[in-house]
Amino acid sequence: MSSAESRRLDTQAVHAGRPRSAPDFTPTVTPIHPSATYRYASLEELDQVFAGTREGYVYARYGNPTVAAFEDAVATLEGGESALAFASGMAAIHASLLAVGARSASAVVAAQDVYGATHTLLSQLMTSQGVTVRFVDAGDLNAVGAACDELRPVALLVESISNPLLKVADLPALADIAREHGARFLVDSTFATPHLVRPLELGADIVIHSATKYLAGHGDVLGGVVVTSEALHAELFELLKMTGGNLAPQEAWLALRGMRTLALRMQRHCHNALSVAEWLQDHPRVTRVIYPGLSDHPQHLLAKELFEEGAFGGIVSFEIADAGQQEVFRFFEALALCLPATTLGDVHSLLLYPAHSSHRSLTREERARIGISEGLVRISVGIEAVEDVLADLEQALAALT
Ligand SMILES: *Cc1c(COP(=O)(O)O)cnc(C)c1O
């Protein structure tokens, strides 16, 4: 009975300004849709959406148009059938493991140098739930094969480029091993991005990203995404609806916005990283430089074969001569442009000290055994003018003498 104008202010405050009908214009940019739910012209249509016989949205945990746009974009860039976005890279990894059947009495084989939180997820949570987890050197194909022979795992999980030693995974060979043993091959490709390599084309079943890093690219989003076949997508979707680790629409919008410049940023990250690596090689205070684009990197030829021409990623690790924690801290504190901070893949250059962050929980001896010395530093090279990054590194290294 009451027209909109005659309603009380209390009611107007709640209802005024709602969309009245579908617009007949199309924005050129995907809008942010914060709506938790949706209306349809008839309840019959809503019923069809619930039944899955009509495309549409009903409730945010089941899907959101802004998030779907981000998912479409990542699936396209990775050459996958579909993608599903999560609230973080870790939520994406956890859901992927569950989707392929990591349950009590099953087994998972993973690269020993996976991301720290992934290592903890496997060695603590998954193990406590009855999953047998075996960590192997993913560069030793015989060891991977032997672990798969013994355990018949549901999943083989590796990173396309490892952290912080930047080992490049032989994705086609590992995919063969997984297939021969009936395991799904999961690749965390956060460090490589689809600009360097598209693991699904090389035999991976699932590609995972922490979108927090290069995909979003500006250090202002926490997000994760999983790219799969339609069949695995259905498993993941059921899990997401049940457990609710959804990416929020605002975050999806920022990530999609960031991805528009992924190719440009990656070209610059790769170019700058190679310049930094070559410059560090000639620096008297630096004893070792690790970068897949250097000819002395153990998997340089593999990287050339697998990666986009001339692209080796934006991360460089290096060892400062005779440095322990005290010297590394002094070096970090002397930086004036590059930021000492625990993330990577942002537009600005970031430095991290593995011995006191990502690999802090290991003893000095354990770190030494896997090749992480007390003087090892990781730089995520940004898209600044590389001369300015080099000048900052130069003056900060000079502060050590
Ligand atoms: C950061 C990162 C993760 C975890 O992602 P979050 O978005 O922080 O949850 C997983 N794997 C790799 C390789 C990462 O760098």
The ligand as an SDF file (V2000), in Angstrom:
LIG
                    3D

 15 15  0  0  0  0  0  0  0  0999 V2000
   52.6340  -16.7100   -0.0080 C   0  0  0  0  0  0  0  0  0  0  0  0
   52.6630  -18.0920   -0.5270 C   0  0  0  0  0  0  0  0  0  0  0  0
   51.6880  -19.0290   -0.1390 C   0  0  0  0  0  0  0  0  0  0  0  0
   50.6030  -18.7090    0.8380 C   0  0  0  0  0  0  0  0  0  0  0  0
   49.7270  -17.7560    0.3210 O   0  0  0  0  0  0  0  0  0  0  0  0
   48.8840  -16.7390    1.2750 P   0  0  0  0  0  0  0  0  0  0  0  0
   48.1640  -15.9190    0.2680 O   0  0  0  0  0  0  0  0  0  0  0  0
   49.8540  -16.0030    2.1250 O   0  0  0  0  0  0  0  0  0  0  0  0
   47.9810  -17.6110    2.0860 O   0  0  0  0  0  0  0  0  0  0  0  0
   51.7640  -20.2960   -0.6920 C   0  0  0  0  0  0  0  0  0  0  0  0
   52.7480  -20.6400   -1.5480 N   0  0  0  0  0  0  0  0  0  0  0  0
   53.6920  -19.7700   -1.9290 C   0  0  0  0  0  0  0  0  0  0  0  0
   54.7600  -20.2200   -2.8690 C   0  0  0  0  0  0  0  0  0  0  0  0
   53.6940  -18.4730   -1.4320 C   0  0  0  0  0  0  0  0  0  0  0  0
   54.6590  -17.6070   -1.7980 O   0  0  0  0  0  0  0  0  0  0  0  0
  1  2  1  0
  2  3  1  0
  2 14  2  0
  3  4  1  0
  3 10  2  0
  4  5  1  0
  5  6  1  0
  6  7  2  0
  6  8  1  0
  6  9  1  0
 10 11  1  0
 11 12  2  0
 12 13  1  0
 12 14  1  0
 14 15  1  0
M  END
$$$$
